[in-house]
Amino acid sequence: MSNKNTVLMGVLLLLSLLVVSVVTQCPPFPDSDVLKCKSKSDNDLCILAAQRNSDRLADFEFMDVPFGIANSDPLACKMRAAAIRQHVLYYGSKGEGTRDCGRAAVIFQKNPSGVSNISELCQNIGFSKCRNCRNGGSTKILDDGNCVCVCKHGWGGDDCSECILSAAECFHGGNVTKSPNQCECSCPYPWSGVHCEQCSRTCKHSGFVNPTDHNCQCQCQFPWSGLECGECQLKCQHSGKLIQSESECKCDCPILSLGPQCEQCSARCLNGGVLDTATCTCKCVGGFSGHQCENCDISCQNNGTLNKDQCTCDCSSNPFTSGDYCESCSNNCHGRGLLSNCTCTVCDKHWKGPTCSVCGLRCENEGILDDRSCACACPMGSCVHGLQQDTCECACNGNWQGSKCDQCDLRCLNGVLNPRACQCVCHNFFSGVACDTCNHNCSSRGVLNSDKCICEQCNFPKYGYDCSKTCTKECLHGSVMNTTACQCEHCPYPWKGEQCEVCQLAIDEKNGVNVCGPHGKLDSTTCSCTCEEGWGGSRCQLCTRSCAHGTLNNHTCSCSCKGHWTDSFCSTCPLVCENGGILDEHNCYCQCTANYSGSTCQGSSCDKQIACDSCLSVSDGCEWCAKTASCSKVPAPGTISTCSGPSRVGTCPPHGECHICTYTPSDLHWLASNGEPASVLVFDET
């Protein structure tokens, strides 16, 4: 329907309301030709029509939220609410209704909000309120806008709160159970349903209930029975065994019986067997066995032979056996052996035969046989180097031979024969009865000499016989190791001992010998003499002093120094030249200038007169004696000057100077070679 048609119908409704006049609460609201509102009752629309701005009701106020917009018609609901409002205003304002109708018109016109009893007022003027349907009942809005409850089975009354169920409606002995919240039939098992009309019995093992069976009983499948097919009705025959459980019902039949209850017997007995119909089993004869006497499982003992056709044992192969299974044995081996399968397998000593009754002994060496005991009586002392056997034969010891073990033919290849024991004593490491085997292992000790069967050419530190010893010596003080004998050789004197570690001088000194003499001391660590200064030799017996500038006294081993030389070897020059003097280190004297004299040029300026009368020299002695003595003027070539006087008598050394007032050319030549340079001398040529 279009919106235009809807508005037109609303206008027609209003016009029709103006001409209706009924004096009741409010004249009945016309239902015909008025749009229906499916989502709200007329009571709800009456309440909305009384609110402020009711003519502006929104669509959402008429939507059926649970079911969505599709199940609602908001425009129809708004048109119906407007028609209810005009209906009340029209009849109430005219006073054609009851007091409530007029009161409702006043409220609708003023559009109050929050009037608490507007719902009750709408109900009093003819717009019924929908009840709260109980016990699962549902509300239904009628075409006239009123509401009714649609109750579930058994319930009745305006709000479905009355139990209207009767006992006659409960079948199969069901009873009505009533309470504020309960109104139903209580059904006995196996019935159920609203009126106890349904059969709810559970049938087991594929059983079922026939729908046309008003007794509600199970139709069971064989072999099950019982009220709900839970009982096993099998009766097992022929000794069958019933197997029964919650899910199983069957007979475990013997091998020859068949059928669900083992009621059929299919046995066919063979080999003369007889059928027992009560148990459905075969009773076999002879040695046959099996369900149908088809087997021959007997075992023949003592090597008896089985006859399978007759299922019997043939004992003829052993004359000592008897019985159905050859189980009896009459053989006892005469107590001389072990019995197996009624046959003597191991006889004592020399007995033999199937019953150990034959003596197989033969006596040697003139022995005599006793048939009863099967033993030989042997002559005494017939075995010299051996043991006498049961046959009187000799079992020789070791290498002895001969019938009496008194012959020794042993030949020792690498050893010596011991004739008493008839054994070889092997050389070195040979082995074997005839000393003919060499399995000696030299390993890393040396080289095997297979002809001698011994290790030679030992690998040091191995040495000695068969390289079996280990040399741990250390040869000292330059001695040489003999690796073959592990000996230190060529010990230098005075060392001795296995390792040249012993000092012979220390031994001599311990025995009272002064090995180093008066000028030395023994050092036992080095085994040598530590000599005093100037002495040498192995025993400090030699004077080794050397006098550089002096004369050696061999007796005292001391030096007598010349000139100014000092120390024990006359090798030190102690002079320190003064006043410009120059030291001649090679000759140990000071060369003084013309104005000075003395051993260190310590004298003052030279007095010519004194110089002419004196023998001036750097040597001590001439210097002092020159003051009071006279000197030879010029020593002859190759000679020395001498001086003498009261203070001292001495010899001027080769370098002595004689200062002469008047020098001749020959004097100058001498002085140029032995004294001061001529350039510094003053002389008179006359």
C-alpha positions in Angstrom: 0.0 0.0 0.0 1.3 3.5 -0.9 1.9 6.2 1.6 -0.8 8.3 -0.1 -3.4 5.6 0.4 -2.4 5.1 4.0 -2.9 8.8 4.8 -6.3 8.7 3.1 -7.4 5.8 5.2 -6.4 7.7 8.3 -8.4 10.8 7.4 -11.5 8.6 6.7 -11.0 7.0 10.1 -11.0 10.4 11.9 -14.1 11.4 10.1 -15.9 8.3 11.1 -14.9 8.9 14.7 -16.5 12.3 14.7 -20.0 10.9 14.0 -19.8 8.0 16.5 -21.3 8.7 19.9 -21.4 6.0 22.6 -21.9 6.6 26.2 -19.6 4.0 27.8 -16.2 4.3 29.3 -15.1 5.5 25.8 -17.0 4.3 22.9 -15.4 1.1 21.5 -12.5 1.9 19.2 -13.5 0.8 15.7 -11.4 -2.1 14.4 -12.5 -2.2 10.8 -10.6 -0.1 8.2 -8.1 0.9 10.8 -4.5 0.1 10.1 -3.1 -2.8 12.1 0.1 -2.5 14.3 1.7 -5.9 14.6 4.5 -4.9 17.0 2.4 -3.2 19.8 -0.9 -3.6 21.4 -3.6 -0.8 21.6 -2.7 -0.4 25.2 0.9 0.4 24.2 -0.3 2.8 21.5 -2.7 4.5 24.0 0.2 5.1 26.4 2.3 6.6 23.5 -0.6 8.8 22.4 -0.8 10.4 25.9 2.9 11.5 25.8 4.2 15.0 24.9 4.7 15.4 21.1 2.9 12.2 20.4 2.3 13.3 16.9 6.0 13.2 16.3 6.5 9.6 17.3 9.6 8.1 15.6 9.7 5.0 13.6 12.1 3.2 15.9 9.4 3.3 18.7 7.4 0.9 16.6 10.1 -1.4 15.4 10.0 -5.0 16.4 13.6 -5.2 17.5 13.9 -9.0 18.0 12.6 -9.6 14.5 13.9 -6.6 12.6 12.3 -4.0 10.5 10.9 -6.5 8.0 8.3 -7.7 10.6 7.2 -4.2 11.6 5.2 -1.4 9.9 6.1 1.8 11.7 3.8 4.0 9.6 0.8 1.8 10.3 1.6 1.9 14.1 1.9 5.7 14.0 -1.4 6.1 12.2 -3.2 3.8 14.6 -1.7 5.7 17.6 -3.0 8.9 16.1 -6.5 7.4 15.5 -6.6 6.3 19.2 -5.6 9.8 20.4 -8.3 11.5 18.2 -10.8 8.9 19.4 -10.2 9.7 23.1 -10.0 13.5 22.6 -13.2 13.5 20.6 -15.4 11.4 22.9 -13.8 12.5 26.1 -14.1 16.2 25.4 -17.8 15.8 24.5 -18.5 14.0 27.7 -19.9 11.1 25.9 -17.8 8.7 27.8 -17.4 7.9 31.4 -15.5 10.0 33.8 -12.4 8.0 32.9 -12.8 8.8 29.3 -13.1 12.6 30.0 -10.1 12.4 32.4 -8.1 10.6 29.6 -9.0 13.4 27.1 -7.7 16.0 29.5 -4.4 14.1 29.9 -4.1 13.6 26.2 -4.6 17.3 25.5 -2.1 18.5 28.1 0.4 15.9 27.0 1.9 15.4 30.5 5.0 13.3 31.0 5.6 10.8 33.7 2.0 10.1 34.6 2.3 6.9 36.6 -1.2 5.5 36.1 -1.6 6.2 32.4 -1.4 2.5 31.6 -4.2 1.7 34.0 -6.2 4.6 32.7 -5.9 3.3 29.1 -7.0 -0.1 30.2 -10.1 1.4 31.9 -11.2 3.3 28.8 -11.2 0.2 26.7 -7.6 -0.5 25.6 -6.7 -3.8 27.4 -3.2 -4.3 28.7 -1.4 -7.5 27.5 -0.9 -10.0 30.4 2.4 -11.7 31.4 1.9 -15.2 30.0 3.4 -17.8 32.4 4.6 -21.4 32.0 5.9 -20.9 28.5 2.8 -19.3 27.2 3.1 -16.7 24.4 1.4 -13.4 23.8 -0.8 -12.9 20.8 -2.1 -9.5 19.7 -5.6 -9.7 18.2 -6.9 -7.7 15.3 -8.8 -5.4 17.6 -5.6 -4.4 19.3 -6.2 -6.5 22.5 -3.8 -9.2 23.8 -4.4 -12.8 24.7 -2.1 -15.6 26.1 -1.6 -18.7 24.0 -0.9 -21.4 26.6 1.1 -24.7 26.3 -0.7 -28.0 26.6 -2.2 -28.5 30.0 -2.1 -24.9 31.1 -5.1 -22.4 30.9 -6.4 -19.2 32.3 -5.8 -15.6 31.2 -2.1 -15.8 32.0 -1.6 -19.6 31.6 -1.2 -20.1 35.3 -4.0 -22.7 35.8 -3.3 -26.4 35.3 -6.4 -27.7 33.4 -4.9 -31.2 32.7 -7.1 -34.1 33.9 -6.1 -37.7 34.9 -8.1 -39.0 32.1 -5.7 -37.4 29.7 -2.7 -39.4 31.1 -2.7 -42.9 29.4 -1.1 -46.2 30.6 -1.4 -45.4 34.3 0.1 -42.0 34.1 -0.7 -39.5 36.9 -1.2 -35.7 36.8 1.6 -33.7 38.6 0.5 -30.2 39.6 2.6 -27.4 41.2 3.0 -23.7 40.6 5.4 -24.4 37.8 4.5 -27.9 36.8 1.4 -29.4 35.0 2.2 -32.7 33.3 1.6 -36.4 33.1 4.1 -38.5 35.2 4.5 -41.6 33.0 5.6 -45.1 34.2 8.4 -46.8 32.3 8.5 -47.4 29.4 5.9 -44.8 28.5 6.6 -41.1 27.8 5.1 -38.1 25.9 2.5 -35.4 26.9 -0.2 -38.0 27.6 2.1 -41.0 28.2 1.2 -42.2 24.7 4.7 -42.9 23.4 6.7 -46.1 24.0 10.3 -45.3 24.9 11.5 -48.8 25.7 15.2 -49.5 24.6 15.7 -52.9 22.9 19.3 -54.3 22.9 21.1 -56.4 20.3 19.0 -55.2 17.3 15.7 -55.8 19.0 12.8 -53.4 18.2 9.2 -52.4 19.3 6.4 -52.8 16.8 4.6 -49.4 16.5 1.3 -51.2 16.4 2.1 -53.1 19.7 0.2 -51.2 22.4 2.0 -53.4 25.0 5.3 -51.7 24.3 7.3 -55.0 24.1 10.6 -55.8 22.4 10.8 -58.1 19.4 14.2 -59.8 20.1 16.7 -61.3 17.6 17.9 -64.9 18.2 19.6 -65.9 20.5 18.6 -62.9 22.7 15.4 -62.8 24.8 14.0 -61.0 27.8 12.1 -57.8 28.4 14.7 -55.7 26.5 16.6 -58.5 24.7 19.4 -58.6 27.2 19.2 -62.3 28.1 21.1 -65.1 26.3 18.8 -68.1 25.7 21.3 -70.5 24.2 21.7 -74.1 25.7 25.1 -75.5 24.5 25.1 -79.3 23.8 27.9 -81.9 23.4 30.0 -80.2 26.1 29.9 -76.9 24.3 30.9 -73.9 26.3 28.6 -70.9 26.6 30.4 -67.5 26.0 28.2 -64.8 27.4 28.8 -61.1 28.0 27.1 -57.8 27.7 27.6 -57.9 23.9 28.2 -61.6 23.2 26.0 -64.8 23.3 27.4 -67.9 21.6 28.5 -71.5 22.1 32.1 -72.5 21.8 31.6 -76.0 20.3 33.9 -79.0 20.3 35.7 -79.7 17.0 33.2 -82.3 15.8 30.0 -80.5 16.8 28.1 -77.8 14.8 25.1 -75.5 15.1 24.4 -72.4 17.2 23.9 -74.6 20.3 26.4 -77.4 19.2 23.4 -79.6 18.6 24.8 -81.3 15.4 27.5 -84.0 15.6 29.7 -84.5 12.5 32.2 -87.0 13.9 33.5 -89.9 11.7 35.8 -92.1 13.7 38.7 -93.8 11.9 41.0 -96.7 12.6 38.4 -98.7 14.6 37.4 -95.7 16.8 33.9 -95.8 18.4 31.6 -92.6 18.4 30.2 -91.5 21.8 27.0 -89.8 20.7 26.4 -88.2 24.1 29.7 -86.2 23.9 30.2 -86.3 20.2 33.8 -87.7 20.6 35.7 -90.7 19.3 37.0 -93.4 21.6 40.2 -94.6 19.9 41.8 -98.1 20.1 45.4 -99.1 20.1 47.9 -96.3 19.8 45.7 -94.1 17.7 44.6 -90.6 18.9 43.1 -87.4 17.6 39.5 -86.2 17.3 38.7 -88.8 14.7 41.4 -91.3 15.7 43.4 -90.2 12.7 46.8 -89.8 14.3 49.4 -92.3 15.5 51.5 -90.4 18.0 53.1 -93.2 20.0 56.8 -93.2 20.6 58.7 -96.4 20.5 61.4 -96.6 23.1 64.8 -98.3 23.2 65.2 -98.0 19.4 61.9 -99.9 18.7 60.4 -99.7 15.2 57.0 -98.0 14.6 54.4 -99.8 12.4 52.3 -96.8 11.4 49.5 -98.9 9.7 48.8 -100.7 13.0 50.2 -98.0 15.2 52.3 -100.5 17.2 56.0 -100.9 18.1 58.3 -103.7 16.8 60.9 -104.6 19.5 62.7 -107.3 17.6 65.7 -105.2 16.9 66.7 -105.3 20.5 66.2 -108.7 22.1 66.4 -107.2 25.6 63.3 -105.0 25.1 59.6 -105.7 25.5 56.2 -104.0 26.2 53.7 -102.1 23.9 56.2 -99.4 23.4 59.4 -101.4 23.9 59.7 -99.7 27.2 60.8 -102.7 29.3 64.6 -103.5 29.3 66.2 -106.6 30.8 69.8 -105.6 30.1 71.8 -104.4 33.1 75.3 -104.5 31.5 76.4 -106.8 34.3 77.1 -103.7 36.3 80.1 -102.9 34.1 78.8 -100.0 31.9 76.4 -97.3 31.0 73.0 -98.2 29.6 71.3 -96.2 26.8 68.2 -97.4 24.9 68.7 -100.8 26.5 72.2 -101.1 25.0 75.5 -100.9 26.8 77.3 -97.9 25.3 80.3 -97.5 27.6 81.7 -100.5 29.3 84.1 -100.4 32.3 87.9 -100.8 31.4 88.4 -103.7 29.0 84.9 -105.1 29.0 82.9 -104.9 25.7 79.9 -106.2 23.9 76.1 -105.3 24.1 76.0 -106.5 27.7 79.6 -105.7 28.7 80.2 -109.4 29.1 83.2 -109.9 26.8 86.8 -109.2 28.1 88.9 -107.6 25.4 92.1 -107.4 27.3 95.4 -109.0 26.0 98.3 -109.3 28.4 101.9 -108.4 27.2 105.4 -109.0 28.8 104.5 -112.4 30.1 101.4 -111.2 31.9 98.7 -113.7 32.9 94.9 -112.9 32.1 92.2 -113.4 34.8 89.0 -113.9 32.8 86.6 -113.1 35.7 88.1 -109.8 36.5 89.4 -109.1 33.0 92.8 -108.1 34.4 96.4 -109.1 33.8 98.8 -110.4 36.5 102.1 -108.7 35.6 105.7 -109.7 36.7 107.2 -107.2 39.2 109.9 -104.6 38.2 109.5 -105.0 34.5 109.3 -101.2 33.9 112.6 -99.4 34.8 111.7 -95.9 33.8 107.9 -96.0 33.3 104.5 -97.1 34.6 103.1 -100.5 34.1 99.7 -100.6 32.2 96.8 -103.0 32.6 98.1 -105.0 29.7 101.6 -105.3 31.5 103.0 -102.9 28.8 105.3 -100.2 30.0 104.3 -96.5 29.5 107.8 -94.9 29.4 108.6 -91.7 31.2 110.0 -88.8 29.2 112.4 -90.0 26.4 113.0 -93.5 27.7 112.3 -96.3 25.2 112.3 -100.1 25.0 109.9 -102.7 26.3 111.1 -102.1 29.9 111.8 -98.3 29.4 115.5 -98.8 30.0 116.9 -97.5 26.7 117.9 -93.9 26.0 118.6 -93.1 22.3 118.3 -89.3 22.6 120.7 -87.2 20.5 121.2 -83.6 21.7 122.0 -81.3 18.8 122.7 -78.1 20.8 123.1 -79.4 24.3 124.5 -82.1 26.6 122.8 -85.3 27.4 121.9 -86.1 31.0 122.0 -89.9 30.8 120.4 -90.5 34.2 117.3 -88.6 33.3 117.5 -89.2 29.5 117.1 -85.4 29.0 119.1 -82.8 27.0 120.5 -79.8 28.9 120.3 -77.2 26.1 123.0 -74.5 25.4 121.9 -70.9 25.7 118.3 -70.6 24.7 117.8 -73.7 22.6 114.7 -75.7 23.4 112.9 -78.9 22.4 113.5 -82.5 23.3 116.8 -82.6 21.3 117.7 -78.9 21.8 116.9 -78.4 18.1 114.6 -75.4 18.3 115.5 -71.7 18.7 112.5 -69.5 19.3 114.4 -66.9 21.2 113.2 -63.3 20.9 115.8 -60.6 21.1 113.3 -57.9 20.5 115.1 -54.5 20.7 117.9 -55.7 22.9 120.3 -56.9 20.1 120.7 -59.3 17.1 119.9 -63.0 17.3 122.7 -65.4 16.6 120.6 -68.3 15.4 123.6 -70.7 15.5 124.2 -70.1 19.2 120.5 -69.1 19.9 121.6 -66.0 21.9 121.4 -62.3 21.6 124.6 -60.5 20.5 125.6 -57.1 19.2 123.7 -55.5 22.0 121.9 -52.2 21.6 123.4 -50.0 24.2 122.5 -49.6 27.1 121.9 -53.4 26.9 125.0 -55.5 27.4 126.2 -58.8 28.8 125.1 -62.3 28.3 122.0 -62.4 25.9 122.0 -58.5 26.2 120.0 -59.0 29.4 121.7 -56.4 31.5 121.1 -52.6 31.4 124.1 -50.3 31.7 123.5 -47.3 33.9 127.1 -46.1 34.4 128.3 -42.6 33.4 132.0 -42.3 32.5 133.5 -39.2 34.0 136.6 -37.0 33.5 137.0 -37.9 29.8 137.0 -41.6 30.2 135.6 -43.8 27.4 132.6 -46.2 27.8 133.2 -49.8 26.6 129.6 -50.5 25.5 130.2 -54.2 25.2 131.3 -54.7 28.8 129.7 -51.6 30.4 133.1 -50.4 31.7 134.8 -47.0 31.8 138.2 -47.2 30.3 141.2 -44.8 30.0 140.7 -42.9 33.2 143.1 -40.0 33.3 145.5 -39.9 36.3 144.8 -39.3 39.1 141.2 -40.6 38.6 140.2 -44.2 39.1 137.1 -46.3 39.9 134.2 -47.9 37.9 133.2 -44.5 36.6 136.5 -42.7 37.0 135.0 -40.9 39.9 137.6 -41.7 42.7 140.5 -39.3 43.3 143.7 -41.2 44.0 145.4 -38.1 45.4 142.7 -37.8 48.1 143.3 -41.4 49.0 147.1 -40.8 49.3 146.6 -37.7 51.3 144.2 -39.6 53.6 147.1 -42.1 54.1 149.5 -39.3 55.3 151.2 -38.4 52.0 151.6 -34.6 51.4 150.8 -34.9 47.7 151.0 -31.1 46.9 154.2 -30.4 48.8 154.9 -27.3 50.9 153.7 -24.9 48.1 150.2 -26.3 47.3 146.9 -27.6 48.6 144.7 -30.5 47.3 141.3 -29.7 45.7 139.4 -33.0 46.1 136.7 -31.9 43.7 139.0 -31.5 40.8 141.6 -33.9 42.2 144.4 -31.4 41.5 146.9 -29.2 43.5 146.2 -25.5 43.9 149.8 -24.0 44.0 151.0 -20.8 45.7 152.0 -17.9 43.5 155.1 -18.6 41.4 154.9 -22.4 41.9 153.6 -24.9 39.4 153.7 -28.5 38.3 151.2 -31.3 39.1 152.6 -31.3 42.7 153.6 -27.6 43.0 157.2 -28.7 42.8 158.3 -26.4 40.1 159.2 -22.6 40.4 157.4 -21.1 37.5 158.1 -17.4 38.5 159.5 -15.2 35.7 161.4 -12.0 36.7 160.7 -9.3 34.0 163.4 -6.9 35.3 165.3 -8.7 37.9 167.2 -11.8 38.8 165.5 -15.1 39.9 166.6 -16.9 43.0 165.7 -20.6 42.2 166.1 -21.7 45.8 163.6 -19.2 47.2 161.7 -18.8 43.9 161.8 -14.9 44.3 163.0 -12.0 42.2 165.7 -9.4 42.9 164.5 -6.4 40.9 166.8 -3.9 39.0 166.6 -0.2 39.3 163.2 1.0 40.4 161.2 -2.1 39.2 159.0 -3.6 41.9 156.4 -6.5 42.7 157.1 -10.2 42.9 157.8 -10.4 39.2 159.7 -7.1 38.9 157.1 -6.0 36.3 155.8 -2.9 37.9 157.4 0.6 37.5 156.3 2.8 40.4 158.0 6.1 39.2 156.0 9.3 38.7 158.2 11.9 36.9 158.1 15.5 38.2 159.1 18.9 36.8 158.4 18.0 33.2 160.3 14.8 33.3 159.3 12.0 30.9 158.8 8.4 32.0 160.5 5.7 30.0 158.0 2.9 30.8 160.2 0.3 29.1 163.3 1.1 31.2 161.5 2.6 34.2 163.4 5.9 34.5 162.6 9.6 34.2 164.3 11.7 31.5 164.8 15.1 33.3 165.3 18.5 31.8 168.7 20.2 32.0 167.9 22.0 35.2 166.5 19.0 37.1 167.9 15.8 38.3 167.0 12.8 40.6 165.1 9.6 40.1 161.8 11.4 39.5 163.4 14.8 38.4 162.7 16.0 41.9 166.1 18.0 42.3 166.2 21.8 42.0 168.1 23.7 39.3 171.5 22.1 38.5 174.7 23.8 39.9 177.2 23.4 37.1 180.0 22.9 39.5 178.2 20.2 41.4 177.2 18.7 38.1 180.7 18.6 36.9 181.8 16.9 40.1 178.9 14.5 40.5 177.7 11.4 38.9 174.0 12.2 38.4 171.7 9.4 37.4 168.1 8.3 37.7 169.2 5.2 39.6 168.9 5.4 43.4 172.4 5.2 44.9 174.3 7.1 42.3 172.2 10.1 43.0 173.2 10.2 46.7 176.7 9.0 46.4 177.4 11.6 43.7 177.4 14.4 46.3 180.4 13.0 48.1 182.1 10.6 45.7 183.8 10.7 42.4 182.5 9.0 39.2 184.4 7.8 36.2 183.7 10.3 33.5 182.8 8.3 30.5 182.3 4.6 30.8 184.0 2.5 28.2 181.7 1.1 25.5 179.8 -1.9 26.8 180.7 -1.1 30.5 178.9 0.8 33.3 179.9 3.7 35.4 180.8 3.1 39.0 180.7 5.4 42.0 181.9 5.2 45.5 181.9 7.3 48.6 181.3 7.3 52.3 177.6 7.1 52.0 177.3 4.2 49.6 179.2 2.1 47.2 177.2 1.1 44.2 177.1 0.7 40.5 175.6 3.2 38.1 173.2 1.5 35.7 173.8 1.7 31.9 171.7 4.8 31.7 173.8 6.7 34.3 174.7 10.2 33.3 178.0 11.9 34.1 177.6 15.6 33.6 181.1 16.9 32.6 181.8 20.5 32.3 183.9 20.2 29.2 182.5 17.9 26.5 184.4 16.6 23.6 182.7 15.5 20.4 183.0 11.9 21.6 181.4 12.8 24.9 178.6 14.4 23.0 178.1 11.3 20.9 177.9 9.1 24.0 175.5 11.5 25.7 173.4 11.6 22.6 172.9 7.9 22.9 172.8 7.4 26.6 172.1 10.8 28.3 170.3 14.0 27.7 170.1 15.2 24.1 173.0 17.3 23.0 170.8 20.2 22.2 170.1 20.8 25.9 173.7 20.5 27.0 176.2 23.4 27.4 179.9 22.5 26.8 183.2 24.1 26.3 185.0 23.1 23.1 188.4 24.0 24.4 
